[in-house]
Amino acid sequence: MIFEAGQAEFHEHGYTATGIAAITARAKAHKGSFYNHFASKEELAVGALGAYAASQRLDMLTDPKLTPAGRLRAHFTFLADAIGGAPVINGCMVANFAAESSDETPLIREQIAAIYGQWSTLIAANLQEAAGTRQ
């Protein structure tokens, strides 16, 4: 329950504006319970980012049943529909965290780099395959 509460708070308010007290209040848990599960707010944020990234269906970019163009179209249609149905204030959690990250949040920066790295690699592979230049 604490993890889900953290995800919601981070998505609604961002990393900096979210405090452990808000997370535990939303989870209806004691503050000490937070530290039984997570070493820090940053550790929870890394997990929340990973879960959010997994929900963005990067697996669509490797669907062997579709052509490269079909995979890209399906993925970006999914993203447009997902973002279109969400409150504008929330936006993309990865992009929001990227805008907030700093030298003081190295674990978050590493997670963001990994997410964007995987996403860009998959997009590039589809573009190369579509162009017939995949090596």
Secondary structure, DSSP 8 states (H G I E B T S, - for coil): -HHHHHHHHHHHHTTTT--HHHHHHHHT--HHHHHHH-S-HHHHHHHHHHHHHHTT-GGGGG-TTS-HHHHHHHHHHHHHHHHHTS-TTT--HHHHHHHH--TT-HHHHHHHHHHHHHHHHHHHHHHHHHHT---
